[in-house]
Amino acid sequence: MVDSKQKGKRYERWVCRWWHELTGRDVRRTAAVAPDLDNAGIDLIGTGLWVVQCKAVERSIDVHSILERMPIDAGVNVVLHKRSNRGTAVSMSLEDFAYVLSCMEHKTVQPITTAN
């Protein structure tokens, strides 16, 4: 049986590497460098305007409760949740999604494109 705390740490480290490869940012786990932020529900720092909570779980999670506990007005709150053999999904409030969508539509942030 896999220790859930270790699984969560591994997932946070993986997200840090992934974020760095995608953006070049120096992303770190708050548990290692800023425990006060970790206690506030922020798992990663160095993510720019994104406030990130990482969850590596096998069962369904209550995303609404997680988002409600995250800081307000600290940035765009997102929950990255991973299940084994299912990949990662990203959740955010409709208000935060509207902000990101508006920025993309007004070209104030660069949209991510994928090749078909």
N, C-alpha and C positions, 0 to 999 in steps of 0.2 A: 504494500500500500504506500502511496506517495504522500509525504508530509505536505499538507496544504500550505503551510507557511513557506516552505522551501519552493513549492511550485509557484506561489505568488511572487517570490523574489526572483526566480528564474524568468518569469514572464516580464516583470518590470525591467530586468536587465536586457532582455530581448527587445522590448519596446524602445529602450534607450538607444541600443545599437541601430535598430531600424530607423528611428527618427533622425539619428546622426547621419546615416547613409543617405537618407532622403533630403535632408535640409542642410547638413554640415554643422548644425548646432551642437554645442556641448551639453547634452541632456544627461541629467543624473537623477538617481533615486533620492527622494527627500529623506527616506529613512536613514540613509548613510550620511547626509550632509546637512539636513535641516529638519530635525525631528518635530519642531513646532508646526511646520507646514504639513508634515506627515500626519500629525494629530488633527489637523484641520481638514483632512480629507484630500490632500493634494499628494499624489505619488511621485510626480516628476517635476523637476525644475529645468529651466533652459529651453522651454518649449514655446517661447514667444507669448502670444496672446492666449494660448491654449492652457486651460487648467485641467489636468489629466488625472483620472482615477483608473487604475488597471485592475481587472478582475480575471483570474484564471479559475473558472469553476466548472463543474460538471452538471450542476443543476441550474435551473432557471434562477435568475436574480431579479430583485426588485429594483430596477433601474430608476424608477421615480424616487424611491426613498434615498438612493445613493445621491442622485442629483440634488435633492432637497437639502441634504447635509453638506454639500459642497459650498464653498464661499460664494457669496453674491457679489457681483461687480468686480471680480478679480480677473475676469477674462471670459473666454468661451469655455464653459464647462462641458467636458466630454468624458464618457465612460467607455473604455476599451474593454470588451469582455470576450474571452476566449474559452472555447470548449475543445477538448481533445478531438482531433480528426474532423473538426467543423470550421476551424479558422477563427478569425477575429471579426467581431461586429463593433460598430461605433454607435453610441447613443448620445443624444443631446436634447435639450428642450427645444420646443418649436421657436421660441424667441431667439435663442442662440443660432438656430438653423437659419432663421430669417435674416439675422445680422450677417452671417457668412454668405448667404445667397445674395443679399443686397451688395455686399462688397464685391463679389464676383461679377455681378451684373454691371456694376459701375466701374469694373476693372481696377479696383483699389487693392485687390489681392490677385495673385496669379493662380488661375484654376489648374488643377492637375488633369492632364490628358492621358488617356490610355490608348495603346495601339490595339487594333482589332486583329 
